[in-house]
């Protein structure tokens, strides 16, 4: 397979123009470097296809992807996101958005003991319902790190109010109930009421790293424990195409020399298999699925630690180039 994306899962290309296309954007987990890679990929998506991600019918974000989905849902464009990554102000950037990458990626040691006895019990009683990461989250200690900087970032972009949500009507943010292990899609009909920033912080609350987030009296953690992207949520929405930007998915690998590098690539292969299964589920309902993930060159820039903020600018710059090349190679440039 080409290094940057899987082949389209439905023959041919949609015949409608960008303004008529019913499309969705799904943004997956990936930490600081995953966000940097995704911003490069979003910029490439817009420049190569002519589609503005803010105009997607649905924006789905998990963990790092939740931050980007929320910002897009609040009207922040790819040019502003790219400007923040490169440190170059652009037109439309009011200067209100600020994020300290170094401070936000250095949390204190976690607490001692099990993070969630309730989740452990649910995993034990229903092992077939739990993903490996859900099971892991049940035994990891509770984190103590703060994601207040993430909350402030989203609050600066979003509307005021105790349960204010993004102006985009289908901005969906995925988290996991820390007691039951169930996936919760904030922003979707039937979900608990939540302030956008609180939902995003919940989606980013990595077990053993950041403290669980309480919403409506219940604790939530990173939605990536349920699925790396929750792509399956678009099944049945009758979209023409869904673009999935998944920093933890790869179809072309490098050959890292370190133990941790090789270990990370093993995890990445597991995540990729999960995403491909979800893509098959969506494409079987008639929606074309375009998957984009880091290729070998991106992986060399990323290294083994997705939270290594020191590599952020390099990862972003690499993704801008490789993602544009991937869309062009797939025949998606200036047409979708």
C-alpha positions in Angstrom: 0.0 0.0 0.0 1.1 3.6 -0.5 2.8 5.0 2.5 0.3 7.8 3.3 -3.1 6.4 3.0 -5.1 3.3 2.1 -6.7 2.9 -1.3 -10.2 4.4 -1.5 -12.7 1.8 -0.4 -15.2 2.4 -3.2 -14.4 2.5 -6.9 -14.2 5.8 -8.6 -14.4 9.3 -7.3 -17.4 11.4 -6.3 -18.6 13.4 -9.2 -19.9 16.4 -7.4 -17.9 19.5 -6.8 -16.5 20.6 -3.4 -19.5 22.8 -2.7 -21.9 19.9 -3.3 -19.9 17.1 -1.6 -21.3 15.7 1.6 -18.1 14.9 3.5 -16.9 14.3 7.0 -13.6 14.8 8.8 -12.4 12.4 11.5 -9.4 13.3 13.6 -7.7 10.6 15.7 -5.5 10.3 18.8 -1.9 11.1 18.8 -0.6 13.4 21.5 1.3 16.6 20.8 3.1 15.2 17.7 -0.1 13.7 16.4 -1.8 17.1 16.6 1.2 18.7 14.7 1.0 16.0 12.0 -2.8 16.4 11.8 -2.6 20.1 11.3 -0.2 19.5 8.4 -2.6 17.0 7.0 -5.6 19.3 7.4 -3.7 22.0 5.6 -2.9 19.6 2.8 -6.5 18.4 2.6 -7.7 21.9 2.1 -5.0 23.0 -0.3 -5.1 19.8 -2.4 -8.9 19.1 -2.5 -10.3 22.6 -2.2 -12.4 21.5 0.8 -12.6 23.6 3.9 -12.7 21.2 6.9 -14.9 23.6 8.8 -17.6 22.9 6.2 -17.7 19.2 6.9 -21.1 17.8 7.8 -19.6 16.1 10.8 -16.3 16.7 12.7 -15.3 13.9 15.0 -12.3 14.2 17.3 -10.7 12.0 19.9 -7.9 13.1 22.3 -5.5 15.3 20.3 -8.0 15.1 17.5 -10.8 16.4 19.8 -8.8 19.7 20.2 -8.6 20.2 16.4 -12.2 19.2 15.8 -13.4 21.6 18.5 -11.3 24.5 17.0 -12.6 23.8 13.5 -16.1 23.6 14.9 -15.6 27.0 16.4 -14.6 28.4 13.1 -10.8 28.4 13.4 -9.3 27.7 10.0 -6.4 25.6 8.9 -4.3 28.7 8.2 -4.6 29.8 11.8 -3.8 26.3 13.1 -0.8 26.1 10.8 0.4 29.5 11.9 0.4 28.4 15.5 2.5 25.3 14.7 5.0 27.3 12.7 5.0 30.3 15.0 4.0 32.6 12.1 0.9 34.8 12.6 -1.6 34.8 9.7 -4.5 36.8 8.7 -7.5 36.0 10.8 -5.5 35.1 13.9 -6.7 37.4 16.7 -3.9 36.3 19.0 -6.4 34.9 21.6 -5.3 31.3 21.1 -2.3 30.4 23.1 -0.9 27.0 24.1 2.3 26.1 26.0 3.3 22.8 24.5 6.2 22.2 26.9 4.2 22.9 30.1 1.3 20.8 29.0 3.3 17.7 28.2 5.2 17.3 31.5 2.6 16.1 34.1 3.6 14.9 37.6 3.8 11.3 38.6 0.5 9.4 38.8 -1.2 8.4 42.0 -0.6 5.0 43.6 -3.2 2.3 43.2 -5.8 1.4 40.6 -7.2 4.2 38.7 -10.8 2.8 38.5 -12.0 -0.2 40.4 -15.4 0.2 38.8 -13.8 -0.1 35.3 -11.7 -3.1 36.3 -14.9 -4.8 37.5 -16.7 -4.1 34.3 -13.8 -5.4 32.3 -13.7 -8.6 34.4 -17.4 -9.1 34.0 -17.6 -8.3 30.3 -14.1 -9.0 28.8 -15.3 -9.3 25.2 -16.7 -5.8 25.3 -13.5 -4.2 26.4 -10.7 -3.2 24.1 -7.1 -3.9 25.2 -6.6 -0.2 26.0 -9.8 -0.1 28.0 -8.5 -3.0 30.1 -5.2 -1.3 30.5 -6.9 1.9 31.6 -8.7 0.0 34.3 -5.4 -1.0 36.0 -3.3 2.1 35.4 -3.1 4.5 38.3 -5.0 7.8 38.0 -3.1 10.6 36.5 -2.5 13.9 38.3 -1.6 16.2 35.4 -3.7 19.2 34.5 -5.1 20.0 31.1 -6.2 23.5 32.1 -4.2 24.9 29.2 -6.2 22.8 26.7 -9.5 24.0 28.4 -8.4 27.6 28.1 -7.5 27.2 24.5 -10.9 25.9 23.6 -12.7 28.5 25.8 -10.8 31.2 23.9 -12.2 29.9 20.6 -15.7 28.9 21.7 -18.8 30.7 22.8 -19.3 31.6 26.5 -21.7 29.7 28.8 -21.7 26.8 31.3 -22.7 24.2 28.6 -21.9 26.2 25.5 -21.0 24.1 22.5 -19.3 24.7 19.2 -21.3 26.7 16.5 -20.9 23.7 14.1 -23.9 21.6 14.9 -22.1 18.2 14.4 -18.9 18.7 16.4 -18.5 15.3 18.2 -16.0 14.8 20.9 -15.3 11.2 22.1 -14.4 10.3 25.6 -14.7 7.1 27.8 -16.7 6.7 30.9 -14.1 5.9 33.5 -16.4 3.5 35.4 -18.2 1.6 32.7 -15.8 1.8 29.9 -18.5 3.0 27.5 -17.8 5.4 24.7 -19.5 8.8 25.1 -19.9 11.1 22.2 -20.3 14.6 23.5 -22.1 16.9 21.2 -24.2 14.1 19.7 -28.0 13.9 20.4 -28.6 12.0 23.7 -25.1 12.7 25.1 -24.7 14.3 28.5 -24.7 18.1 28.4 -21.2 19.5 28.7 -19.2 22.6 28.0 -17.1 22.2 24.9 -13.8 22.7 26.7 -14.8 20.2 29.4 -15.6 17.6 26.8 -12.3 18.2 25.0 -10.3 18.0 28.2 -12.1 14.7 29.0 -11.2 13.3 25.6 -7.6 14.2 26.2 -7.3 12.8 29.8 -4.8 10.0 29.1 -5.0 7.5 32.0 -2.0 7.6 34.4 -1.0 10.9 32.8 -3.8 13.4 33.3 -6.5 13.5 35.9 -9.9 12.2 34.9 -12.4 14.9 34.0 -15.7 15.0 35.9 -18.8 16.0 33.9 -22.3 15.7 35.4 -20.9 13.8 38.3 -19.2 11.1 36.2 -15.5 10.7 35.5 -14.2 10.5 31.9 -10.9 9.7 30.3 -9.3 9.6 26.9 -11.7 8.3 24.2 -8.8 6.6 22.5 -9.2 3.8 25.0 -12.3 2.8 23.0 -11.2 3.6 19.5 -8.3 5.5 17.9 -10.7 7.5 15.7 -14.3 6.3 16.3 -14.7 6.4 12.5 -17.6 3.9 12.8 -19.8 6.8 14.1 -20.2 8.0 10.5 -21.8 4.8 9.4 -25.3 5.5 8.3 -24.9 9.3 7.9 -25.0 8.8 4.1 -21.9 10.9 3.5 -20.2 10.8 0.1 -16.8 10.6 1.6 -15.1 10.8 4.9 -11.5 11.9 5.4 -9.8 10.2 8.3 -6.6 11.8 9.6 -5.1 9.3 12.0 -1.7 10.0 13.5 -1.4 6.5 15.0 -2.2 4.7 11.8 0.5 3.8 9.2 0.7 1.8 6.0 4.4 2.4 5.4 7.0 2.0 8.2 10.5 3.0 9.0 13.0 0.7 10.8 13.7 2.3 14.2 16.9 1.2 15.9 15.7 1.6 19.5 13.6 -0.8 21.6 11.0 2.0 22.3 10.8 2.9 18.6 10.1 -0.8 17.7 7.6 -1.1 20.5 5.7 2.0 19.3 5.5 0.6 15.8 4.0 -2.6 17.2 1.3 -0.5 18.9 0.8 1.4 15.7 0.2 -1.8 13.7 -2.5 -2.8 16.2 -4.2 0.6 15.9 -4.0 0.4 12.1 -5.8 -3.0 12.1 -8.6 -1.5 14.3 -9.0 1.5 12.0 -9.2 -0.6 8.9 -12.0 -2.7 10.4 -13.9 0.5 11.1 -13.2 1.7 7.6 -14.7 -1.5 6.1 -17.8 -1.0 8.3 -18.3 2.5 7.0 -17.5 1.8 3.3 -20.0 -1.2 3.4 -22.7 1.5 4.0 -21.7 3.3 0.8 -19.5 6.0 2.1 -16.1 6.4 0.5 -13.3 6.3 3.1 -10.0 8.1 2.6 -7.5 7.2 5.3 -4.3 9.2 5.8 -1.6 8.3 8.3 2.1 9.0 8.8 4.4 7.3 6.4 8.0 6.2 6.9 9.4 9.8 6.6 6.9 11.1 9.0 7.7 8.3 11.5 11.4 9.2 11.4 10.4 12.8 12.3 8.1 11.6 15.1 10.4 9.1 16.7 9.1 6.9 19.6 7.3 9.5 21.9 4.2 11.2 20.6 4.4 13.7 23.4 8.0 14.9 22.6 7.2 18.6 22.0 10.8 19.2 20.8 10.0 17.5 17.5 6.7 19.3 16.9 7.8 21.8 14.3 9.7 19.2 12.3 6.7 16.8 12.4 4.4 19.6 11.2 6.7 20.6 8.3 7.2 17.0 7.2 3.4 16.3 7.3 2.7 19.4 5.1 4.9 17.9 2.4 4.1 14.2 2.7 0.4 14.7 3.1 0.2 16.9 0.1 2.1 14.3 -1.9 -0.2 11.5 -0.6 -3.4 13.4 -1.7 -1.9 14.0 -5.1 -0.8 10.4 -5.5 -4.3 9.3 -4.7 -5.7 11.4 -7.4 -7.5 13.6 -4.9 -5.7 16.9 -5.7 -8.2 19.7 -6.6 -11.1 17.2 -6.9 -13.1 15.1 -4.5 
